[in-house]
Amino acid sequence: MKTEPNIMKRRLLLLQKLLYETTDEQHPINTFEILDYLREEGIITNRKTIRGDLDLMVECGMDIVTIQSKPNKYFWGARRFEQAELKLLIDAVSSSRFITQRKSRDLVKKIVGLASEPRQKELRRNIYATNRIKSRNESLLYIVDTVNEAVSRRKKISFQYQDYSPKKKKVLKNDGEVYTLSPYALFWNEDFYYVVGYSEKHENISSFRADRICNIQLLKEKAVKRPKDFSLDRYSRQIFEMFDGDTVKVTLECSNDIMRYVIDRFGENVKTEIATDDTFYAYPEVALSPNFYSWLFKFTGSIRIVAPFRAKREYFEKAKTVVADEELS
């Protein structure tokens, strides 16, 4: 037989569950609807008791909003995530190449569950299937979890690395060699997760694609200390953007219609000025690397290197090589 204190606890929990899961500012619930819900759950009470319960919940920090009417209406106010934020998270999870199709569905389902029931229907209606390439590595979350634990405990990890054969079959790189790494961080770059740390094989700081790691193990051995001057931001820019090596300032004359691409690549702080009615100058600082020239080739006719002369010469030589290769093929 349930005692009065237990009935009160159950009533409060059910009331919290009802308000959190089914109400929001557009879908309040009135006192009689609350009483009917509790009656269906086997709890008989009255409006005065409900009012007292709601006051207690507010005192405990729950954002229960009252709409004065006859009868009064109530809804759960501030939530951890706004509707637009949930939609943003769903889109990110759905489109991420790093997350497998199955895990994307699981995560989206959990994200949708953070909204009230009426808003969940709205979110489901706005989920669009995409044909984006998705990872097939179902162990990714375990890999990420292991790396995070290693970073936190300052331990080494070991793993094998995967590649693809000409027949599109997964194969272990270097005949299944086991790599040992002192991981420093995980970071995201252009839809892929990377593990960065000190590699004993390369005897320097290296990065590995997380979705190509397999057979990962957390080792008992202490990790090599992270260098005091190591900057993850600087490292990622050097490796994945156009800053590998000593940087130089270049002058680019660009068509007005590609300003957005210049900002996407170099950020809003890149110095620019008007050149002509149809063009502008941009003065980014880059390394004269293959990455830089590959990016320029995408805008042939829309970007011209003005200075330095070395950059103009190298770009011209690479363009000649590309043209020659195409003529021979």
N, C-alpha and C positions, 0 to 999 in steps of 0.2 A: 504494500500500500504506500502510495506516494505521500510524503509529508508536505506541509505547507511551504517550508523553505525550498524544497525540491521543485514544487509546482511553480513557485515564483521564479526560480532560476530558469526553468524550462520556458516559461512564458517570456522572459526577457530575451532569451536566446532566439526563440521563434520570432519575436517581434523584430529583433535586429536582422535576422535572416530575411524576413518578409520585406522590410524597408530597403535593405541593401540590394537584394536581388531583383526586385520588381518595380522600384520607384525611381524617379528622377524628376527634375523640374517640370517636364512635360507630361509626366505620368504620376501624379500624386494619388494617394489612397485615403479614403475618409474613415472616420471612426467606426462606422457600421461595417465596412468591409474588413477592418482589422478584427472586429468582434466575430464576424462570420468565419474568418480564417482560423482564429484560435479555437472556435467551437468545433470546426472540422478536425482540429488537432487534439480534441478532447479536453479543452480548457474553457470553462465557463467563467466569465468575468464581466466587468461593467466599464462604462466610459470613464468614470473617476479613476479607477485603477489604471486604465490605459494611459490616462493623462499623467498620473504619477510615474509610471514606468518610463514614459517619454522624457519627462523632466530629469529623471535619474540618468538616462542615457546621454542627455545633453550635458549634464554635470560631469560625466565621465569622458567628455571630449568628442562625442559623436555629433556630427553635423546634421541634426534632424531639424528640418525647416517646417514651420507651422504656417498654414494658410488659414487665416481667420474666416470662417464661413459657417453655415449651418447645414450639416455638421462640419467641424474642422477637417482640413485635409493635411496630409503630411507627406514629405518625401525626403530621401537621403540627399543631402546637398553636395558638398565638395568631395570629389573622389580623387584617388591617387593619380589617375590619368584622365585627361579630358578626351572627349570623343575624337577630336582631330588628332590627338597624340596617339590614340589606339590605332587609328587608320594609318598613320605614318609608320608605326611599328609593324603592322600587318603588311604594308607594301614593301618595307625593307626586308622582312623575313621571306616574303613570297618571291621577291626578285633576286635575292642573294644567291650567287653561284656556290658559295661556300656551304650552304645548308642543303641537305638532301631533300628530295621531294616529299618523302614520308615525314621527315622531321619538320619540314615547313608546315605541313598540314597539322601536325601535333601542336606546334607552337602557336599557329594561328588560332586553333581551337581554344588554347589557354588564354591568349590575348583577348579574344572575343568574350570569354567568360568574365573578364574584369569589368565589363559594362553591365548595366541593368538589362533585364530580359527584353524590354521593348527596344532598347538601343542595340542589343545583340542582333536582332533581326535586321536592323538598319545596316550594321556592319557586314553581315553575311550577304546582303544584297549588293554591297559595294566591293566585294572581293572578286577580282577578275583573274581568271587563269592566264598564265603567261607561257610563252614557248621558250623562255630563257633556258640556257644550258645550266643544269644543276649538277652538283657533285653527286657521286654515287658512293662515296666513302661513308658508310654508316657508323664508323668508329670515330668520327671527327669530334664529337662532344667529349668522348673519353680522352682523346688526345689532348684537347684543349684543357680539360680538367687536370690531367696529369702534368702538363706543362705549368699550369698555374700553381699546382701544389709544389712542384720542384722550385719554382721561383720563390714562393713563400717560405719554403724550408731551406732554401739555398743548397739544393742537391743537384747532382748531375742526372741527365737522362741518357738512355741509349735507344737507338731505333734503327730501322732499315728504311731505305728511301726507294720509292717506286718511280719507274719510268714507263714508256710505252715502246713496244716493238713496232717495226714497219707494218705489222699485221693488226695493229691497234690492241695488242694484248698487253696487260700489265706485267711488267717484269721488274725484278729487284735490280737496282742500280749497282754497278761494280761487283757483279756476281754475289749479291747479297751481303755486301760489307756492312758491318755494324758500326754506326756512327756514335760517338760520344760527345755530348754537348753540355756546356754549363749555360742554361737558358737565362736570359736577362729580361725578356719581355715578349709578349705577343702583340702584333699590330696588324692592322687591316690596310690593304692597299689594292685598289681597283678590283674589288670583289673577291679577294683572296686573303686568307689569314696566313701570317708568316711568324715563325719562331726565330728569334734572333738571340745569339749567344756566342760564347767562345767555343770554337770547334777545335778539337784536338787533332783532327786529321789535317785541317788547313792551317793550324797554329795562328789563327786570327779570329776576329769577329765575323761570323757568317750568318746567313739567313736561309731558312728552309720553308717551303710551302707546307703548311700543316696538312692539307688534304693528300699530300704525297707521302706522308710519314706513315709507317706501319710497324707493328710489333714494338711499340714504345714501352719502355720500362723505367720506373723511378729507381735510381740507384742510391745506395747508402753513402756513396762517396761525396765529399763536400765539393761544391761548385767552385770554379775559379772566380775570384772576386771580380766584380764589374769595375772597369777602369774609372777613376774619378772624373776624367774628362769626357767620358762617353755620353753622347747625346743621341737619344733615339730619333729625335726629329731630324737632326743633321744626318744621321746614318741613313734613314729612310729616303731623304731627299737625294743623297749621293747615289744610292743604289737604284732607286726607282724613278727618279725624275731626270733632271739634266745637269746634275751638279757633281758628277763623279770626277774627282780630281780638282785641280786648281780652276777657279772660276774667272771668267772675264766678262766685262760689260759689252754687250753687242747692241748695235743700232739696227732696228728692223723697220722698214717702211711697209705698212700693212693697209689693206683695203678696209674701208670703214665698216663693211659688213661682217668682219671677223673679230671685232673687238671682244665679243663674248668668249671666243676661243682663246684669245690672248689672256683674258682674265682667268678663265678656267685653268690655264696652264701655269700662269705666273702669279696669280692672286691680284686682289684689288689694289694693292700697294705698288704695283709695278708703275714706274714713271712713264708717262705718255705725253704727247703734245700733237697738235694739229700740224700736218705736213702740207697737204693740198686740200681742195674741196672734197676729194675722193679718198684721201689716205691720211694716216696718222703715223707718227713715229712711236716706237716702243723701245725702252732701254732696259731689258732684263739682264740679270747676271746669270750666266750659265757656264757649263763646261762644254767645250767644243767636242762633244762625244757623239757616238752613233745615235743615241737617244734623241739628241737635239736635232741632228740632221734628218732623222726619220720623221720627226714631228713636222719639220719644215716642208718635207716632200708632200705631205698631205694637203698643203695649201699652195701648190705650184701655181704661180700667176697672181697670187693674192698677198704673198710676203716676199719682200726683197731685202737681202742683207746689204746694209749700207757700210757698216764697219764692224770689226776691224778687217783689214785686207786678208789676213790669214783665214778668217771664217769664210769670206767670199771665195777664196781659192779652193779651200777644202770642199765647200758645198759644190762648186763647179766640177771638181774632179769626181766626186761621188755621183753627181748627176750624169757625167759622161760614162761612168762605169755602168750605171743602170741602163742607159740608152744602148750601149754596146752589147750588154747581155741580152736585151730584148731583141736586138737586130740579129743576134746569133741564134736565138731560140726559134 
